[in-house]
Amino acid sequence: MRLPGGDRHRRPQQAGGLHVSTTHRILGTLIERGYRRQNPETGRYALGAKALRLADSYLGQMDLRRAARPVLERLSQETGETTNLVILDGREALYLDKAEGHQTLRIFSRIGHRAPLYCTAVGKVLLAYRPKEEADALRAVGR
């Protein structure tokens, strides 16, 4: 099951092993309140605007994000590049904040996005400064 963005599974009964009628009631409530939306053409579910406001509210409460913001902005201004604040969350890199650079060529990043550690530069940096045993365990995931 993958909730953020578009669901991997089109059929809601596949989400979490719930009974179909229970899943439809829950999804109906989430859609009604603006936390989820359904594409009428594809039937796929995605986050609604209220879910994004919740995420923004959560991120706004983080002291790390607040403390790092001036550094992100200064670094971005000095280099002209986009700078990202990323943490290790479980076995993934989680993008908490960014300051946009003014370079023409940019690498896309999105606040709240998660990425496997092995396939991003920032993920490799997060692995590089971990004890060897911990880094090896994190790298072994999915193999």
N, CA, C and O of each residue as an XYZ file, in Angstrom:
572
protein
N       0.841     -1.177      0.000
C       0.000      0.000      0.000
C       0.882      1.235      0.000
O       1.863      1.287      0.742
N       0.559      2.223     -0.808
C       1.300      3.474     -0.848
C       0.297      4.610     -0.866
O      -0.396      4.800     -1.865
N       0.202      5.374      0.224
C      -0.803      6.423      0.299
C      -0.394      7.754     -0.308
O      -1.195      8.334     -1.042
N       0.822      8.287     -0.048
C       1.134      9.602     -0.603
C       1.090      9.597     -2.121
O       1.449      8.612     -2.766
N       0.642     10.720     -2.683
C       0.565     10.837     -4.134
C      -0.509      9.931     -4.679
O      -1.600      9.865     -4.113
N      -0.238      9.236     -5.755
C      -1.196      8.303     -6.334
C      -0.990      6.927     -5.735
O       0.145      6.479     -5.571
N      -2.076      6.259     -5.411
C      -1.967      4.920     -4.840
C      -1.437      3.947     -5.862
O      -1.765      4.035     -7.045
N      -0.622      3.027     -5.412
C      -0.090      1.994     -6.291
C      -1.232      1.085     -6.735
O      -1.274      0.659     -7.889
N      -2.156      0.789     -5.827
C      -3.256     -0.116     -6.136
C      -4.509      0.677     -6.456
O      -4.875      1.610     -5.740
N      -5.142      0.299     -7.518
C      -6.350      1.006     -7.926
C      -7.534      0.590     -7.064
O      -8.382      1.420     -6.733
N      -7.600     -0.675     -6.701
C      -8.748     -1.163     -5.947
C      -8.548     -0.904     -4.465
O      -7.562     -1.364     -3.889
N      -9.472     -0.170     -3.828
C      -9.291      0.203     -2.428
C      -9.245     -0.974     -1.465
O      -8.641     -0.859     -0.399
N      -9.863     -2.104     -1.805
C      -9.831     -3.240     -0.879
C      -8.431     -3.794     -0.698
O      -8.186     -4.559      0.236
N      -7.497     -3.419     -1.583
C      -6.126     -3.871     -1.441
C      -5.378     -3.062     -0.392
O      -4.282     -3.448      0.014
N      -5.939     -1.969      0.044
C      -5.254     -1.079      0.979
C      -5.447     -1.566      2.408
O      -6.535     -1.431      2.967
N      -4.416     -2.123      2.995
C      -4.419     -2.472      4.409
C      -5.195     -3.718      4.785
O      -5.347     -3.994      5.975
N      -5.686     -4.471      3.836
C      -6.390     -5.709      4.143
C      -7.771     -5.504      4.754
O      -8.314     -6.435      5.349
N      -8.349     -4.326      4.629
C      -9.684     -4.060      5.165
C     -10.753     -4.600      4.236
O     -10.521     -4.790      3.042
N     -11.914     -4.840      4.793
C     -13.049     -5.270      3.986
C     -13.404     -4.144      3.023
O     -13.225     -2.971      3.353
N     -13.904     -4.485      1.838
C     -14.213     -3.516      0.790
C     -15.160     -2.429      1.296
O     -14.919     -1.247      1.051
N     -16.220     -2.799      1.988
C     -17.198     -1.799      2.432
C     -16.581     -0.851      3.468
O     -16.885      0.342      3.468
N     -15.726     -1.367      4.339
C     -15.047     -0.525      5.331
C     -14.119      0.460      4.625
O     -14.095      1.647      4.953
N     -13.364     -0.034      3.665
C     -12.447      0.820      2.919
C     -13.197      1.913      2.177
O     -12.760      3.064      2.172
N     -14.323      1.575      1.548
C     -15.104      2.575      0.822
C     -15.668      3.638      1.764
O     -15.688      4.819      1.418
N     -16.121      3.238      2.935
C     -16.632      4.219      3.915
C     -15.528      5.168      4.354
O     -15.736      6.379      4.424
N     -14.344      4.613      4.653
C     -13.216      5.441      5.091
C     -12.804      6.402      3.975
O     -12.620      7.595      4.213
N     -12.661      5.872      2.757
C     -12.286      6.722      1.622
C     -13.341      7.791      1.359
O     -13.005      8.935      1.053
N     -14.611      7.424      1.477
C     -15.693      8.397      1.283
C     -15.597      9.549      2.269
O     -15.773     10.709      1.899
N     -15.319      9.226      3.516
C     -15.165     10.261      4.537
C     -13.947     11.135      4.253
O     -14.021     12.359      4.365
N     -12.830     10.512      3.887
C     -11.617     11.280      3.576
C     -11.831     12.191      2.368
O     -11.357     13.328      2.362
N     -12.534     11.710      1.355
C     -12.824     12.520      0.168
C     -13.758     13.666      0.541
O     -13.525     14.812      0.158
N     -14.806     13.358      1.282
C     -15.784     14.367      1.699
C     -15.136     15.505      2.485
O     -15.530     16.664      2.358
N     -14.148     15.164      3.289
C     -13.485     16.174      4.127
C     -12.253     16.793      3.478
O     -11.602     17.649      4.078
N     -11.927     16.369      2.261
C     -10.857     17.002      1.505
C      -9.466     16.439      1.738
O      -8.482     17.042      1.309
N      -9.359     15.291      2.409
C      -8.043     14.702      2.670
C      -7.584     13.779      1.545
O      -6.390     13.517      1.400
N      -8.525     13.289      0.757
C      -8.224     12.439     -0.393
C      -9.082     12.921     -1.546
O     -10.084     13.607     -1.348
N      -8.677     12.553     -2.747
C      -9.490     12.817     -3.929
C      -9.362     11.624     -4.859
O      -8.388     10.872     -4.813
N     -10.371     11.474     -5.702
C     -10.346     10.368     -6.652
C     -10.442     10.927     -8.056
O     -11.297     11.763     -8.345
N      -9.559     10.462     -8.928
C      -9.587     10.864    -10.319
C     -10.760     10.146    -10.984
O     -10.778      8.916    -11.040
N     -11.746     10.904    -11.491
C     -12.927     10.251    -12.075
C     -12.620      9.438    -13.330
O     -13.357      8.507    -13.655
N     -11.540      9.775    -14.042
C     -11.207      9.055    -15.264
C     -10.487      7.736    -14.990
O     -10.755      6.729    -15.645
N      -9.560      7.748    -14.007
C      -8.760      6.548    -13.753
C      -9.223      5.767    -12.528
O      -8.918      4.582    -12.391
N      -9.958      6.429    -11.639
C     -10.382      5.783    -10.401
C      -9.306      5.758     -9.330
O      -9.531      5.234     -8.239
N      -8.130      6.321     -9.629
C      -7.013      6.311     -8.673
C      -7.224      7.372     -7.602
O      -7.827      8.417     -7.846
N      -6.715      7.078     -6.415
C      -6.823      7.991     -5.286
C      -5.514      8.754     -5.097
O      -4.432      8.237     -5.377
N      -5.632      9.983     -4.622
C      -4.468     10.813     -4.340
C      -4.779     11.676     -3.126
O      -5.928     11.767     -2.694
N      -3.752     12.304     -2.586
C      -3.957     13.195     -1.448
C      -4.775     14.403     -1.865
O      -4.638     14.909     -2.978
N      -5.628     14.859     -0.956
C      -6.385     16.079     -1.174
C      -5.668     17.261     -0.541
O      -4.653     17.095      0.135
N      -6.203     18.451     -0.767
C      -5.574     19.688     -0.294
C      -5.436     19.734      1.232
O      -4.437     20.243      1.741
N      -6.411     19.218      1.958
C      -6.319     19.268      3.425
C      -5.181     18.407      3.956
O      -4.575     18.742      4.974
N      -4.887     17.308      3.284
C      -3.764     16.474      3.705
C      -2.461     17.232      3.546
O      -1.561     17.118      4.379
N      -2.362     18.003      2.481
C      -1.148     18.799      2.266
C      -1.017     19.892      3.325
O       0.088     20.198      3.771
N      -2.145     20.477      3.724
C      -2.097     21.481      4.802
C      -1.653     20.840      6.116
O      -0.908     21.443      6.889
N      -2.112     19.628      6.360
C      -1.677     18.911      7.564
C      -0.172     18.684      7.538
O       0.513     18.899      8.538
N       0.336     18.249      6.391
C       1.774     18.003      6.253
C       2.554     19.294      6.454
O       3.586     19.296      7.125
N       2.074     20.387      5.883
C       2.751     21.667      6.031
C       2.741     22.112      7.488
O       3.735     22.641      7.986
N       1.636     21.902      8.161
C       1.538     22.254      9.581
C       2.522     21.434     10.411
O       3.180     21.963     11.307
N       2.618     20.149     10.108
C       3.557     19.276     10.800
C       4.994     19.739     10.582
O       5.771     19.855     11.529
N       5.336     20.003      9.320
C       6.692     20.431      9.010
C       7.011     21.777      9.657
O       8.146     22.014     10.071
N       6.015     22.657      9.743
C       6.218     23.970     10.343
C       6.545     23.914     11.824
O       7.139     24.848     12.362
N       6.169     22.844     12.483
C       6.429     22.695     13.915
C       7.815     22.142     14.217
O       8.222     22.085     15.377
N       8.516     21.746     13.213
C       9.804     21.100     13.432
C      10.889     22.133     13.713
O      11.142     23.018     12.894
N      11.525     22.016     14.869
C      12.590     22.938     15.241
C      13.774     22.846     14.287
O      14.394     23.865     13.982
N      14.097     21.668     13.816
C      15.214     21.487     12.887
C      14.988     22.307     11.625
O      15.896     22.985     11.144
N      13.808     22.242     11.107
C      13.485     22.980      9.881
C      13.617     24.487     10.113
O      14.183     25.203      9.288
N      13.101     24.944     11.217
C      13.164     26.365     11.544
C      14.615     26.815     11.721
O      14.996     27.889     11.254
N      15.411     26.006     12.385
C      16.817     26.352     12.629
C      17.637     26.304     11.342
O      18.551     27.109     11.160
N      17.321     25.378     10.460
C      18.115     25.207      9.240
C      17.738     26.188      8.135
O      18.527     26.397      7.213
N      16.573     26.783      8.202
C      16.101     27.635      7.106
C      17.085     28.750      6.734
O      17.377     28.914      5.549
N      17.606     29.521      7.689
C      18.553     30.583      7.301
C      19.814     30.041      6.620
O      20.357     30.677      5.716
N      20.273     28.875      7.054
C      21.463     28.268      6.451
C      21.149     27.822      5.024
O      21.954     28.045      4.119
N      19.999     27.199      4.812
C      19.590     26.791      3.466
C      19.540     27.994      2.528
O      20.051     27.942      1.409
N      18.922     29.074      2.994
C      18.784     30.265      2.150
C      20.143     30.894      1.838
O      20.403     31.274      0.697
N      21.008     31.005      2.848
C      22.324     31.604      2.627
C      23.148     30.765      1.654
O      23.772     31.298      0.736
N      23.145     29.461      1.859
C      23.892     28.564      0.985
C      23.364     28.629     -0.453
O      24.144     28.621     -1.405
N      22.057     28.694     -0.602
C      21.458     28.795     -1.927
C      21.832     30.114     -2.600
O      22.128     30.139     -3.795
N      21.821     31.203     -1.843
C      22.193     32.510     -2.406
C      23.664     32.539     -2.803
O      24.011     33.091     -3.848
N      24.519     31.961     -1.994
C      25.955     31.969     -2.271
C      26.325     31.104     -3.478
O      27.237     31.441     -4.233
N      25.619     29.996     -3.653
C      25.978     29.060     -4.723
C      25.086     29.177     -5.956
O      25.469     28.758     -7.048
N      23.909     29.743     -5.778
C      22.938     29.789     -6.862
C      22.212     28.477     -7.072
O      21.376     28.360     -7.968
N      22.525     27.492     -6.251
C      21.931     26.156     -6.374
C      20.785     25.981     -5.380
O      20.695     26.694     -4.381
N      19.914     25.019     -5.677
C      18.867     24.652     -4.732
C      19.503     23.853     -3.605
O      20.303     22.952     -3.858
N      19.157     24.174     -2.370
C      19.674     23.437     -1.216
C      18.520     22.714     -0.540
O      17.401     23.226     -0.488
N      18.793     21.534     -0.030
C      17.758     20.693      0.582
C      18.129     20.336      2.009
O      19.300     20.124      2.325
N      17.119     20.271      2.871
C      17.265     19.736      4.221
C      16.620     18.358      4.192
O      15.418     18.230      3.963
N      17.422     17.337      4.424
C      16.962     15.956      4.311
C      17.411     15.192      5.542
O      18.532     15.376      6.016
N      16.537     14.330      6.066
C      16.892     13.489      7.211
C      16.712     12.023      6.838
O      16.030     11.687      5.870
N      17.337     11.166      7.625
C      17.123      9.729      7.505
C      15.859      9.408      8.289
O      15.780      9.686      9.485
N      14.880      8.829      7.622
C      13.625      8.447      8.263
C      13.410      6.971      7.979
O      12.994      6.584      6.887
N      13.699      6.163      8.975
C      13.654      4.725      8.751
C      14.768      4.346      7.819
O      15.943      4.473      8.161
N      14.405      3.876      6.626
C      15.403      3.469      5.631
C      15.301      4.310      4.370
O      15.684      3.879      3.282
N      14.770      5.531      4.538
C      14.602      6.423      3.397
C      15.111      7.817      3.735
O      15.228      8.189      4.902
N      15.410      8.574      2.692
C      15.728      9.991      2.839
C      14.400     10.744      2.771
O      13.600     10.506      1.865
N      14.158     11.651      3.724
C      12.930     12.431      3.769
C      13.284     13.901      3.622
O      14.014     14.458      4.442
N      12.762     14.528      2.567
C      13.026     15.939      2.279
C      12.127     16.811      3.149
O      10.904     16.771      3.016
N      12.736     17.605      4.047
C      11.981     18.441      4.971
C      11.808     19.876      4.484
O      10.777     20.496      4.746
N      12.795     20.407      3.786
C      12.721     21.802      3.355
C      13.694     22.013      2.202
O      14.579     21.192      1.957
N      13.514     23.126      1.501
C      14.465     23.469      0.450
C      14.417     24.967      0.198
O      13.411     25.630      0.451
N      15.523     25.479     -0.303
C      15.603     26.863     -0.759
C      15.986     26.792     -2.237
O      17.019     26.227     -2.595
N      15.152     27.366     -3.075
C      15.361     27.305     -4.526
C      16.532     28.164     -4.958
O      16.680     29.300     -4.507
N      17.355     27.624     -5.822
C      18.446     28.370     -6.420
C      17.968     29.105     -7.659
O      16.816     28.954     -8.066
N      18.833     29.891     -8.257
C      18.442     30.640     -9.447
C      19.121     30.132    -10.715
O      19.057     30.784    -11.757
N      19.763     28.985    -10.635
C      20.381     28.389    -11.825
C      19.305     27.918    -12.792
O      18.206     27.543    -12.382
N      19.629     27.940    -14.074
C      18.695     27.498    -15.099
C      18.463     25.993    -15.018
O      17.324     25.533    -15.095
N      19.528     25.235    -14.864
C      19.431     23.787    -14.758
C      19.244     23.420    -13.289
O      20.091     23.740    -12.455
N      18.140     22.751    -12.974
C      17.842     22.402    -11.584
C      17.507     20.925    -11.470
O      16.997     20.304    -12.402
N      17.808     20.390    -10.309
C      17.399     19.028     -9.994
C      16.108     19.137     -9.190
O      16.031     19.895     -8.224
N      15.109     18.382     -9.593
C      13.803     18.447     -8.947
C      13.841     17.786     -7.581
O      14.333     16.667     -7.438
N      13.320     18.480     -6.579
C      13.106     17.894     -5.258
C      11.799     18.451     -4.718
O      11.370     19.543     -5.091
N      11.178     17.690     -3.839
C       9.863     18.072     -3.330
C       9.823     17.855     -1.816
O      10.169     16.777     -1.332
N       9.406     18.871     -1.076
C       9.283     18.752      0.378
C       8.262     17.665      0.693
O       7.175     17.630      0.116
N       8.628     16.781      1.614
C       7.766     15.660      1.976
C       8.037     14.407      1.172
O       7.517     13.338      1.492
N       8.852     14.526      0.124
C       9.174     13.383     -0.727
C      10.132     12.437     -0.003
O      10.997     12.871      0.757
N       9.966     11.168     -0.245
C      10.849     10.141      0.290
C      11.576      9.489     -0.867
O      11.029      9.357     -1.962
N      12.810      9.080     -0.620
C      13.582      8.412     -1.671
C      14.454      7.338     -1.038
O      14.942      7.508      0.079
N      14.652      6.233     -1.750
C      15.587      5.213     -1.254
C      16.984      5.820     -1.124
O      17.372      6.672     -1.923
N      17.717      5.388     -0.139
C      19.040      5.954      0.123
C      20.023      5.702     -1.014
O      20.856      6.559     -1.308
N      19.939      4.561     -1.647
C      20.946      4.178     -2.643
C      20.876      4.996     -3.928
O      21.855      5.036     -4.673
N      19.754      5.646     -4.208
C      19.612      6.258     -5.533
C      19.638      7.788     -5.521
O      19.306      8.414     -6.527
N      20.025      8.391     -4.409
C      20.161      9.847     -4.376
C      21.510     10.204     -3.769
O      22.057      9.459     -2.955
N      22.033     11.342     -4.173
C      23.304     11.802     -3.606
C      23.157     12.035     -2.106
O      24.031     11.661     -1.324
N      22.054     12.650     -1.714
C      21.866     12.935     -0.293
C      21.713     11.636      0.510
O      22.152     11.562      1.658
N      21.098     10.624     -0.086
C      20.993      9.332      0.580
C      22.357      8.719      0.811
O      22.606      8.120      1.857
N      23.241      8.865     -0.161
C      24.600      8.336     -0.030
C      25.382      9.103      1.030
O      26.209      8.525      1.736
N      25.121     10.407      1.142
C      25.770     11.191      2.198
C      25.274     10.728      3.573
O      26.060     10.587      4.510
N      23.965     10.493      3.681
C      23.415     10.018      4.953
C      24.018      8.674      5.347
O      24.257      8.425      6.529
N      24.262      7.821      4.384
C      24.888      6.524      4.653
C      26.369      6.664      5.006
O      26.885      5.927      5.846
N      27.038      7.600      4.369
C      28.489      7.744      4.531
C      28.901      8.093      5.960
O      30.002      7.739      6.384
N      28.055      8.767      6.693
C      28.416      9.212      8.037
C      27.750      8.394      9.134
O      27.619      8.859     10.267
N      27.337      7.198      8.807
C      26.790      6.242      9.780
C      27.876      5.230     10.117
O      28.785      4.997      9.320
N      27.779      4.634     11.296
C      28.705      3.521     11.585
C      28.553      2.444     10.505
O      27.462      2.237      9.973
N      29.647      1.770     10.192
C      29.669      0.798      9.105
C      28.558     -0.246      9.220
O      27.905     -0.563      8.225
N      28.339     -0.774     10.403
C      27.324     -1.814     10.589
C      25.930     -1.278     10.258
O      25.130     -1.952      9.610
N      25.659     -0.060     10.712
C      24.348      0.549     10.451
C      24.178      0.838      8.958
O      23.118      0.569      8.393
N      25.214      1.384      8.320
C      25.150      1.672      6.881
C      24.960      0.394      6.082
O      24.172      0.370      5.136
N      25.673     -0.674      6.447
C      25.538     -1.950      5.750
C      24.110     -2.485      5.880
O      23.547     -2.996      4.912
N      23.525     -2.369      7.078
C      22.155     -2.842      7.305
C      21.165     -2.031      6.470
O      20.229     -2.597      5.905
N      21.359     -0.728      6.385
C      20.477      0.121      5.589
C      20.612     -0.176      4.103
O      19.623     -0.159      3.371
N      21.827     -0.445      3.659
C      22.065     -0.752      2.240
C      21.511     -2.130      1.877
O      21.132     -2.345      0.726
N      21.454     -3.053      2.809
C      21.016     -4.421      2.525
C      19.516     -4.511      2.263
O      19.044     -5.527      1.753
N      18.768     -3.479      2.598
C      17.322     -3.504      2.416
C      16.989     -3.603      0.931
O      17.557     -2.888      0.106
N      16.078     -4.481      0.609
C      15.626     -4.610     -0.768
C      16.507     -5.482     -1.639
O      16.219     -5.648     -2.825
N      17.546     -6.031     -1.100
C      18.418     -6.904     -1.907
C      17.996     -8.328     -1.786
O      18.609     -9.207     -2.392
